[in-house]
């Protein structure tokens, strides 16, 4: 029997409409609700108020502006205007203006609730505004909340930041909610305090609170705040007025407003005792995230609240870290032997407590410790985020110094040992592979961030920041808006003549234009590359907050005095020269290299405006039908591809993925992620085919009849919190899994908290979601899963899962459902032979979870049964639910899918198919990821000999087999190690590749194969036209932009010439072969002779002691691949590497110089 759902919301906007009960909402939605709730309260009190919100996006508040835009209709209903700021300080100034409404004689409202938002560096930037505005004050019916998004661990920032001290320097009270559950109450309290005291109020949020989702109780919205009866407001009040002398403002601020805030905080219980002992000895003071970690740490030590209180532990929760209300902390401190202050990063509360209690008599004053103990030894770190085990260990260590009974001491000692063992195990974890964020497929930065050989570049804030780990000679970064000005500070003291600097268009509009002005004023020799891509892609694809067209930028630069302005565009014909500033050069982005070479030689400041739309934004617009579908695509002929990687060198694109074949690793284009930038086609390789008018053919899903399935029986209930870790890759729907689980728990009437660590997830980075389910909210007050406490692991990607931050959550009791599919990492872009170590990753996961794990290739399952891999994660979830591993009901989960509103029918089907798979089981080897055995030496020998007959003739095949027969005999005679088989396999493969060079005849033969068109039709549909991209040997001419021979796009007519050309293979290498006289072909033939000579010498030296080294040496020849100059460079590199190896064998000079 299906149990009715406890909650049945209409959509995901219930968080704005609902006025009572429990509501599903995220941290940013809670922030958006605060001003609406205040306007409703004001209306109930007879006031006609509105609101004004402004700020600048930045993690962990990167999506607040999008959330506010999505809530626009609800904001308008409450007379609230959202106006994003050009930058943080101008946004704060606008909010300051909202508090001046009552000075206008024509004001239409009694007051405006003001809200500012920004990440920590934005708070620093606003110091001047905050000091002025806070001194001026808030409006009596207004009030200002300044929401600061702090990133203590610099997960998505260039520096860790903590805003408490910046607010303190502006004399602004600081509120710090401990969880999303406190957001609305504390936000309303902050507004009320702002109105009462005249202060602007800081509101500190971090990812653990603002990037969480939970079912929030709205009861606190109706709370009546208490007006203090122990503080006298001056007769003229504390709010903003005019006229108002600056010294009078400062006098009010210093002598009254701060104390009014303290009185309000005291009257309304901002700080309070949450665990009281009848005989307190050991006090703990904590705020925000650290408070929730403290409470959980006590429970991690195996102590109930009652047991902790009996031991003499009391806990004091600080909701307003600055200024610290003195009466409450003094009352709490009485009778204590010691106070431990738990706070993250620099001290804020600790120093205030010491100041408050400094004048107490020594015999009455408790010992105060926090960052350091009583002997000035480090206790809690200044430079790291705190976590529950860290806090628990410190609490246990301090308790052991008290007079406790032996059993309690033994228990605490055992808990410390357990925490140490868990930490030691986590510290020793080393991931075989890591998933590094990277530019998206087709990203403009793949091209725009290139730097000429011998030059350096610097970066600032934006996606282009990632270029620093892409081997592009880009060093150092600055704060937002300081790009390039560091060069002005050192340029006159070095012989280095010039520097490039990358500057995003969003940053240019924010403040970067001033950096250009400063560099001009300093006379710096510098070239700015303004990366104009139409979107603020780093935080979610928002548009620039104002009018900023590419032509406008050129005019601004011209009137600033920039002497040379270059516009390089993806499609220059889209722009009119007349729209650009006088003297601006308009060209194609392919001209970047020679233009940079020229500009670095000239004096003064120059600017390149690189125009190309953000690939991710273009994809979004394409899905919405606002941008035309891709007209031209590229495809790699797998037989012609050499796997050299030059396409990745040219494009830097992650859509080019490995294709492992029996001839070695080739490359393919992931058409699903490809954005058709087509830079890959510049790779010096004839395997690229461009296709116009084609649609990517989706695999036809297998017909699967949906079975009637039994309701799963969850293995566990929610008497205790149930912890689920979800891992995967950004952009594949991993965050949706956590959202569905959270919503399902809410619909079932249970409590939940989800926390998403996504960082640069939209750049292909790692995603980790903590999902915690429980029967009541009191059981899940902190969203993070403690080390070793994950009950279930849903692993959609093995590489992300082997990170210590994930495996550390697991134990042998952790159930796991793992997708075994290999998702390539970005390392492959720069290393054609990168070893993905997928099996090693899967084995490592298996060693850290229960032996009853489930491991399948959900990627292939989704492709087979749904026709699209995007449904893989939903199928994985359905599988886990049907196995009874997830304590949510099917009805709730299906309703959650419907509320999510994305591809509802397809996702419901995927969910059911995942359940069906779990119910019926699966036997296909390819789905279970059972790899076929590797081919033997004999298999390789037979296969390659047959290929050489097709390539040339039987004589060449006989030459191959005879030579290998001799080498086989040498290996068998001289090597008795288990490497003999590997040696023979490598010899068979490498010798074949050198003999079967893909010259004009072979490329023509492969293009004329009957299966070629069938391969295309398998991937594409429609009435498409194809073109080849070839560089005729000896006739191509030179491409000065790419510094390589030209490639020409030739229509399908060229295919008609391929068959006749392939029939001329018989003259290959003879006197009548015109190509045989070209230096490329001569070098290739000579290299075969070099190879044979070196192999002979190596095998003469072979014995059991050096077999491994000889094998490694021969593998260098396997890296000889590619076409033209690419192959020439690989041959030269192989010679250098082999020569070095031969020296290590102590061969004479003549041997390795041959």
C-alpha positions, 0 to 999 in steps of 0.5 A: 500500500502506498503511503500518502506523501507528507508534503505535496508542493506544486513546484520549486517556488513554494519556498517563496509562496508558502507562509508556514510549515516546512518548506524545501529551500536552498541557502540562496533561496533563503537569502532571497526570501528574507527581504520578502518576509520583512516586507510582509511583516511590515505590511502586517504592522501597517507599514508600506515598505519595499526593498532594494538588493544589489551586489556582485556574484562570487562563490559561494554566492555565485548563483544568488543573482540567478536565484533572484532573477528567477524569483523576480515575480515574487520580488515584484509582488513585494515591491523589491527591486533587484539591481546587480552592481557593476562591482561590489562597491558601487552596489553597496553605494546603491544600497546606501542610497536605498536608506535615503528614501525618506529624505525624498519628499516624493517617496512612495514607500515608508522605507526600503529593506536593503540587502548587499551581497558579495564574496569576501574579497568584495567585502574588502573592496567595499571597506570605504563604502561600508565605513561611510554608509555605516556612519551615516546609518540605516533608515528607521523603516529600512535596515541593511543586511550585508551578506558576505560569502566567505571561502575559508578553504579557497575552494573556488577563490584565489585566496582564503578569505574571512570577512569578520575582521573587515566588518569589524573595521567598519564598526558593523555588527556581524551575524553568523548563522550556524546552518540554513535553518537560522538564515531567515530568523537571523536575517530578520533579526539583523534587519530589526537590529539595523533599524533599531541601532542604525547600524549596517549589519554583516551577515556571514555565510559559507558554502556549508550553509549557503550551498546547502538545501534543507526543509526549513521551518518557517515558524521563526518568521512570525517571531516578535523581536524584543526592544531592549529596556536597558538601553536609552536611544538618544532623543534624535535617534540613531538612524540616517538623517540630513543634514548630518555632520560627519563628526556627529555621524562618528560620535553616534557610531562610536558612542551609541550605535554599537552599544544599541546593537549589543543591547538588541542582541542581548534582549533577543538572545543572539548568544545563548547557552545551548548545553548547560551543566549543573556543575560546569567546569569546561566551557566551549564557545563557538559560532556559525559552522564551528558551533554545529561541528562542536555539537557533532564532535561531542556526539562523535566522542560517544557522549550524549548531551546528558553525559556531557553535562554530567562531566561538566561541559557547557556550550555557548552558541554565539550568533553575533561574533562581533561585537561580543555581548559581554553580559552573556559571556561573563555569566557563562564563564562563572565557575568554569575552569577552562573555556575552549573557543572553537572558531575557524581561521583567525581569532574573533571571539577569543580575543574579545573573551580575553578582553572581557575577562581580563580584569577578573581576579585570577582565582575566578578567571577561567583558563582561555584557550583556542588557537593556542593552549595555555603554553602557547602551543598550537591547538586549532589551526589558523590556516585550515578549515575545521572539521568534526574529528579535529574539534572532537580530538581537541575537546577530548584532549582538554577533558583529559586534563580534568579530574575524571574517573578512570572509565571516562578517561579510558573512553576518551583515550580510545576515541582519540586513538580512533580519530588518529587512526582514521586521520592517518588512514585518510592522510595516507590515501593517494589518488592514482588520478585526479580530475582537474578542472579545465576549459570547456570543449570549444572554450575561446580561452583554448586559443586566446590564452596562448602565448608566443615562445619566449613570452610570459603572460599573467592572469586575473579573475575568471575562467582563464585563471585555469591556464596556469596549469596548462603549460602556457608560460602563464605566471602570477595572478592578481586581484580582480581589477588589478590585472597587468598593473603588477608589471608596471611595478617591475618593468623598469627594473628588468631587461624583460621587455614585454608581458601579455596579460589576460583580462575577461570582459566581465572583469573589464566591466567590473574594474579592469578598465582602470587597470588598463588606464594605470598601465597606460599612465605608467608607460608599461610595455604590455599587451592586454588580451581582453577575452570578450565571450558575452558571459560571466562564465565562471559563476554560471553564464550570467550576462555582464551587468550593463551594456558592454558590446565589443565595439564599445570596448574599442571606443573606450580603449581608443579614448583612453589613449590606447595606440593599437587596438586589434580585434580578432573574432571567430567570424570577423564578417559579423562586424562592421569596420565602421562600428569599431574605433578609428584605426582598429584592426579587424581580423580572424582569430587564427592571426593571433600568433603573428600579431602577438609576435609583432606587438611584443616587439613594439613600445607602449600598451596595446590591446587585443580584443579576442571575440568568441562566445563562451562555449557553455553559454552558446550551448545553453542558448542552443538548447533554448533555440536562441542560437542556430544549431551546429552547422559544421562538425568535425569527425576523425577517421579512426584508421587514418588517425595516428594518435599523435595529439596534434589536434589537442595541441591546436585546440586544447579541447577536452571533447577530443577523447581517447579511442583505444583500438587494436592498433593502439590509442587513437582519438575521437570527438565526443560529439555530445560535448563538442561545441564545434569550435573546429580548432582541432581541424588545424591539427596537421593530420588528414584524418579530420573530416568536416561535415555540414548539415548533419545531426548527431545520430542518437543511438537507438534505445533498445526496446525495454518493456517496463515491468511492474516492480515490487516496492523496495524494502530499505535495509535501514530506517532513519532512527539514526542519520543516514549519510550518502556521498554522491560523486561525479563530474560537473555537467553530468547531472550529479547535483540533480541526484542529491537534489532528488534525494533531498526532495524525496526525503522532504516529501516523505516528511523526513528531515534532510540536508544536502551540501554540494561541493562543486567548485569549478564543476562546470569546467569538468571538475569534481563534484561531491554531494553530502546528503544526510537524511534523518527523521527529525531536523535535530538529527542533521544540523551539520551537512557534512558527513564525518570521516568514516560515517558514509552509509552509502556511496553513489559513485558516478565517476571513479576518479572523483571517488578515489580522492581522499576527501571521498574515500575518507568518508567511507568504511567497510560498512559503506554500501556502494553503487559504482559506475565503472565507465571511464570518463577521460580526465583533462590530462589527456589533452596534454599527454597523448599516452596518459594512463587513466588507471581506471582499474586501479581506481576501481580496485581502490574504491573496492578496498574502502567500501563493503564487499557487497558493492555493486559495480556496473557500467551505467553509462553503457546501460543508459546508452543501450536502454535510453539512447543517451548517457545523460540518464546514467546517473538517474539509472544508478539512483534507481538501481540503488533505491530498488536494492533497498540502499536508500531510505526514501519511498518510490512515490516521493522519488518519482514526485521529486523527478516531476518537481525538478521539471527537466525531461520528466518522462525520460527521467522517470523511465530511466529511474524505473529502468535502473530499478528494473535492472536491480530487480532482474540483474544483468549479465552482459560482460560489456556492462559489467566491465569485464575486459577481453584478454589482451592479444598475444604476440602471435595474434599481433604478428598475424594481424599486422602481417595481413595488414602489410599485405593490404598496405603494400604487398606480400614481400613487405609482410614477409620482410616484417615476419622474417625480421620479427622471427629473428628478434623473437629467437633472440628474446627467447634465448636471452630473456627468462623473465616474464617480460619476454612476451611484452618485449615481443609484443612491443617489437611487433607493434612498433616495427609495423607502425614504422613500416606502414607509414601512412603516406599519400597512397595509404591515406587514399586507400583508407579513404576509399574503404567501403566501411568509411561512409558506414562509419559516418552514417552510424554517427550522423544523420541528415542530408549532409556534405562532407569535406576532407582537410588535406595538405598536399605534400610539396604543394601546400604552401606555408600558413604563417599564422599556424607556422605549418604547411597549409591545409585545404578543405576539399569537397567530397569530389576528392574521394573520387580520386582516392581509389585511383591514387590508392592503386598506385601503392605498387610504385611506393618507394621506387624510382617512379614514385614522385613522393619518394624524393621528398625529404619527409619520405626519405627521413621516414625510410631512414628511420626504419633502418635506424630502428632496426639497428638500435633494436639489434644492439639492444637485443644483443645486450638483453639479459634478465637484469636489463629486460625492463630497461630495454622494454622501456627503451623500445617503447620510445619508438612507439611514440613516433607517430603523426604526419609531416613536421609532427612526425619529424619532431617525434622521430627526433625526440625518439632518437634523443631518448633512445640515445640517452637510454643506450648511454646508460647501457654503457655502449660505446659511442659508435653504437648509439651515434649510428 
